[in-house]
Amino acid sequence: MNKKIISILLQLPFILIIVASFFGSIYAVVKKIGGISLAVPIILLAVIVLYFYGRYLEKNKKEEMFF
C-alpha cells in the first residue's frame, strides 16, 4: 500500500503541471495571448488522455496477473 501512495505522490507534480498547462493554453487561446493556436490545447488533451489510458492499461495488466 505504501508503494502505491508513494507512486501517486511522485506522479502528482507531473499530472498537475500538465493539467494546469492544458487549462492555461485554453485561456491563452480564448484571450488570444502569445499567438497560441487551438492546436496546443488539443495536443495537450491528447497527451493527458493517452497518459491516463496507459495507466488504465497498466492497472488492468497487474490485475490479470493475479487471476
C-alpha positions as CSV (number, residue, x, y, z in Angstrom):
1,M,0.0,0.0,0.0
2,N,2.8,2.4,0.8
3,K,4.4,1.9,-2.6
4,K,1.1,2.8,-4.2
5,I,0.8,6.0,-2.2
6,I,4.4,7.0,-2.9
7,S,3.9,6.3,-6.6
8,I,0.9,8.6,-6.7
9,L,2.7,11.3,-4.8
10,L,5.7,11.1,-7.2
11,Q,3.4,11.3,-10.3
12,L,1.3,14.2,-8.9
13,P,3.6,17.1,-9.9
14,F,3.6,15.9,-13.5
15,I,-0.1,15.5,-13.6
16,L,-0.8,18.9,-12.0
17,I,1.6,20.7,-14.4
18,I,0.1,19.0,-17.5
19,V,-3.5,19.7,-16.4
20,A,-2.6,23.3,-15.5
21,S,-0.8,23.8,-18.8
22,F,-4.0,22.5,-20.6
23,F,-6.2,25.0,-18.9
24,G,-3.7,27.7,-19.3
25,S,-3.5,27.0,-23.0
26,I,-7.3,27.2,-23.3
27,Y,-7.2,30.6,-21.5
28,A,-4.5,31.8,-23.9
29,V,-6.5,30.7,-26.9
30,V,-9.6,32.4,-25.7
31,K,-7.8,35.7,-24.8
32,K,-5.5,35.4,-27.9
33,I,-2.4,35.6,-25.9
34,G,1.0,35.0,-27.4
35,G,-0.3,33.7,-30.7
36,I,-1.2,30.3,-29.3
37,S,-3.5,28.4,-31.6
38,L,-6.2,25.8,-30.9
39,A,-3.7,23.0,-31.7
40,V,-1.9,23.5,-28.4
41,P,-4.8,22.5,-26.1
42,I,-5.8,19.7,-28.5
43,I,-2.3,18.3,-28.3
44,L,-2.2,18.6,-24.5
45,L,-5.6,17.0,-24.2
46,A,-4.3,14.1,-26.3
47,V,-1.2,13.7,-24.1
48,I,-3.4,13.7,-21.0
49,V,-5.9,11.1,-22.4
50,L,-3.0,8.9,-23.6
51,Y,-1.3,9.1,-20.2
52,F,-4.4,8.1,-18.2
53,Y,-5.2,5.4,-20.8
54,G,-1.7,4.0,-20.3
55,R,-2.2,3.9,-16.6
56,Y,-5.5,2.2,-17.0
57,L,-4.0,-0.5,-19.2
58,E,-1.1,-0.9,-16.7
59,K,-3.6,-1.4,-13.9
60,N,-5.6,-4.0,-15.8
61,K,-2.4,-5.9,-16.7
62,K,-1.5,-6.1,-13.0
63,E,-4.9,-7.3,-12.1
64,E,-4.8,-10.0,-14.9
65,M,-1.5,-11.3,-13.4
66,F,-3.3,-12.2,-10.1
67,F,-6.2,-14.1,-11.7
